[in-house]
């Protein structure tokens, strides 16, 4: 069974699969919070970071604080932005704090703030990546950022950065500057882990080849490398003459063979190489 056939077979169950992504992802975020972030007072942004600060200042139960922020923000999002978040986001909004509450008595995995920031960031990034794959979110400050974005015209990325930055700054004031820096480490690790979950660890290379031996190199790519190649029309900036460009995408394992093949045909070829974080289509991911 091909990957496309498998996808078509599972398509009727896609809604259930998305809900499972949200449930599993939310549970992973909650476990990472209780095992790594909360015990080490690493407030790495979001509502979980706010609940960490309130737990330290007032002893308030983090799950209750998260519900107290998430549910009103979800309602505000519906009223101000419309019902675009769907049931899956509501599931994440309610289920994540519930798992935080149910696992609150677990022993911390580490009492080292650096390890807590690193592995907590990985856990949160893994969980959020799964939630995003389920086409949902866990609500919280993401919804607040979307509201600010709509009514004040600021970019969504800037809104999220400002909110998380204020939470980290508050943590640095409430705790100490070192824990604030650990929170920044956790935020960075979380963002990178989300990228890995979303686009995968396999990196491909996009290669542009400018050569006078265009026909020979094109045939070699098609038959020796066994990859498709696209011929782009271009003109030399100095000569104003037509100079076709060959574009090909290969796996990292094939890149060395491609480079050697091009050099063996035209040692003077101009080759440009760039990382392609995700490639969809025949020969790659469907």
C-alpha positions in Angstrom: 0.0 0.0 0.0 1.4 3.4 -1.0 1.5 6.4 1.3 -1.2 8.1 -0.7 -3.5 5.0 -0.5 -2.9 4.8 3.2 -3.8 8.5 3.6 -7.0 8.1 1.5 -7.9 5.0 3.6 -7.5 7.0 6.9 -9.1 10.2 5.7 -12.6 9.3 7.0 -11.0 8.9 10.5 -9.0 12.2 10.2 -11.2 14.0 12.7 -10.7 11.3 15.3 -6.9 11.3 14.6 -6.8 15.0 15.1 -8.6 14.8 18.4 -6.1 12.1 19.5 -3.2 14.4 18.5 -4.7 17.2 20.7 -5.2 14.8 23.7 -1.8 13.2 23.5 -0.1 16.5 22.8 -1.8 18.3 25.7 -0.9 15.4 28.0 2.7 15.6 27.1 2.8 19.4 27.7 1.2 18.9 31.1 3.7 16.2 32.1 6.6 18.3 31.0 5.2 21.2 33.1 4.9 19.1 36.2 8.1 17.1 35.8 10.5 19.8 34.7 9.2 23.4 34.5 7.1 23.9 37.7 9.5 22.2 40.2 12.4 24.4 38.9 10.3 27.6 38.6 11.0 27.9 34.9 8.2 30.2 33.7 8.7 29.8 29.9 5.9 32.0 28.7 2.2 31.2 28.1 -0.4 30.5 30.7 1.7 27.8 32.2 4.4 30.4 32.9 1.8 32.6 34.6 0.6 29.7 36.7 4.2 29.0 37.8 4.6 32.6 39.0 1.3 32.5 40.9 2.1 29.2 42.4 5.4 30.7 43.8 3.8 34.0 45.0 0.5 32.8 46.4 0.6 29.0 46.4 -2.4 28.9 44.0 -3.0 25.5 42.2 -1.5 25.8 38.7 -4.3 23.9 37.1 -6.9 26.3 38.5 -4.9 29.3 37.3 -4.7 27.8 33.8 -8.4 27.2 33.7 -9.0 30.7 35.1 -7.1 32.2 32.1 -7.8 29.6 29.4 -11.6 29.5 29.5 -12.3 33.3 29.6 -9.7 33.7 26.8 -11.4 31.0 24.7 -14.8 32.7 25.2 -13.3 36.1 24.4 -11.8 34.6 21.3 -15.2 33.3 20.1 -16.9 36.6 20.8 -14.2 38.8 19.2 -12.8 36.5 16.5 -15.6 34.1 15.7 -16.0 30.4 16.1 -12.8 29.6 14.2 -11.0 27.6 16.8 -13.4 24.7 16.9 -14.0 21.9 19.4 -10.4 20.7 19.2 -9.0 23.9 20.7 -11.7 23.8 23.4 -10.5 20.2 24.2 -6.9 21.4 24.6 -8.0 24.4 26.7 -9.8 22.1 29.2 -7.8 18.9 29.0 -4.3 20.3 29.5 -5.0 21.8 32.9 -6.9 18.7 33.9 -3.8 16.5 33.3 -1.7 19.1 35.1 -4.1 18.6 38.1 -4.1 14.8 37.9 -0.3 14.6 37.7 0.5 17.3 40.3 1.9 14.8 42.9 4.5 13.2 40.5 8.0 13.5 41.7 10.1 16.0 39.7 12.4 14.5 37.1 15.2 16.9 38.1 15.9 19.7 40.4 18.5 21.3 38.1 17.0 24.4 36.5 19.1 24.0 33.3 18.0 20.4 32.8 14.5 21.4 33.7 14.6 24.2 31.0 16.1 21.9 28.4 13.9 18.8 28.8 10.8 20.9 29.8 11.2 22.8 26.6 11.6 19.6 24.6 8.5 18.2 26.2 6.4 21.3 25.7 7.6 21.6 22.1 6.8 18.0 21.3 3.3 18.3 22.8 2.5 21.6 21.1 3.8 20.2 17.8 1.3 17.3 18.1 -1.5 19.7 19.0 -0.7 21.8 16.0 -0.7 18.7 13.8 -4.2 18.1 15.1 -5.1 21.6 13.7 -5.8 23.0 17.1 -4.1 24.9 19.9 -4.1 24.9 23.7 -5.7 28.3 23.8 -4.3 30.7 26.5 -1.9 33.5 25.4 -2.2 32.3 21.7 -5.7 33.5 21.7 -4.8 36.8 23.5 -2.1 37.3 20.8 -4.7 36.8 18.0 -7.1 39.3 19.6 -4.3 41.9 19.9 -3.3 41.2 16.3 -6.8 41.8 15.0 -7.6 45.0 16.9 -4.2 46.7 17.1 -2.7 45.6 13.7 0.5 44.1 15.2 1.9 41.0 13.6 1.0 37.8 15.3 4.6 36.8 15.9 5.3 40.2 17.6 2.2 39.8 19.8 3.3 36.3 21.0 6.9 37.5 21.6 5.7 40.5 23.6 3.4 38.4 25.8 5.9 35.7 26.4 8.6 38.3 26.9 6.5 40.0 29.6 6.0 36.7 31.4 9.7 35.9 31.3 10.5 39.4 32.5 8.1 39.0 35.4 9.6 35.6 36.3 13.1 37.2 36.3 11.8 39.9 38.8 9.8 37.5 41.0 12.4 34.7 41.1 15.8 35.9 39.9 17.6 36.8 36.7 19.1 33.4 36.3 15.7 31.7 36.3 14.5 34.3 33.8 17.4 33.2 31.5 16.5 29.6 32.0 13.0 30.5 30.9 14.4 32.0 27.7 16.3 28.7 27.1 13.1 26.7 27.5 11.3 29.0 25.1 14.0 28.6 22.4 14.1 24.8 22.8 10.3 24.7 22.6 10.3 26.6 19.3 12.9 24.4 17.8 11.2 21.2 18.9 7.9 22.3 17.4 9.7 22.9 14.1 11.1 19.3 14.2 7.7 17.9 14.9 6.1 19.9 12.2 8.6 19.4 9.3 10.6 16.4 10.5 14.3 16.0 11.0 15.1 14.9 7.5 16.6 17.8 5.6 16.7 18.0 1.8 18.8 20.2 -0.4 17.6 22.4 -3.2 20.2 22.9 -5.8 20.4 25.4 -8.6 22.8 24.7 -11.4 23.9 27.3 -14.0 26.0 25.7 -16.7 26.9 25.7 -20.4 26.4 21.9 -20.4 22.7 22.1 -19.5 21.6 19.1 -21.6 24.2 16.7 -20.3 23.7 17.6 -16.7 20.0 17.4 -17.0 20.3 13.9 -18.4 22.7 12.9 -15.7 20.3 14.1 -12.9 17.4 12.2 -14.5 19.2 8.9 -15.1 22.1 8.8 -12.7 20.6 10.5 -9.6 17.1 9.4 -10.5 15.6 12.7 -9.5 13.3 15.1 -11.4 14.7 18.4 -12.6 13.1 21.7 -13.5 14.5 24.0 -16.2 14.1 27.6 -15.4 14.4 30.5 -17.9 16.9 33.2 -16.8 19.1 35.8 -18.4 22.7 36.8 -17.5 22.8 40.2 -15.8 26.0 41.1 -17.6 25.6 39.5 -21.0 21.8 39.7 -21.1 22.0 36.3 -22.9 19.7 33.4 -22.0 21.2 31.2 -19.3 18.8 28.3 -18.3 18.9 27.2 -14.6 18.4 23.7 -13.5 16.6 23.2 -10.2 16.6 19.9 -8.4 15.8 18.8 -4.9 17.7 15.8 -3.4 18.0 14.1 0.0 21.2 14.8 1.9 22.5 11.4 1.2 22.2 12.1 -2.6 23.8 15.5 -2.5 27.4 14.4 -2.7 26.7 12.2 -5.7 24.9 15.1 -7.4 27.8 17.5 -6.7 30.3 15.1 -8.1 28.2 14.4 -11.2 27.9 18.1 -12.0 31.6 18.7 -11.5 32.5 15.7 -13.7 30.5 17.2 -16.6 31.2 20.9 -16.1 33.9 21.9 -13.6 33.0 25.6 -14.1 29.3 25.1 -13.3 27.8 27.7 -10.9 26.0 25.8 -8.2 23.8 27.2 -5.5 22.8 25.0 -2.5 20.1 25.7 0.0 18.4 23.7 2.7 14.8 22.7 2.1 13.1 22.0 5.4 10.1 20.3 4.0 9.5 18.9 0.5 6.1 17.5 -0.5 5.4 15.5 -3.7 6.5 12.5 -5.7 9.7 11.0 -4.3 9.4 12.9 -1.0 6.6 13.2 1.6 3.0 13.1 0.3 
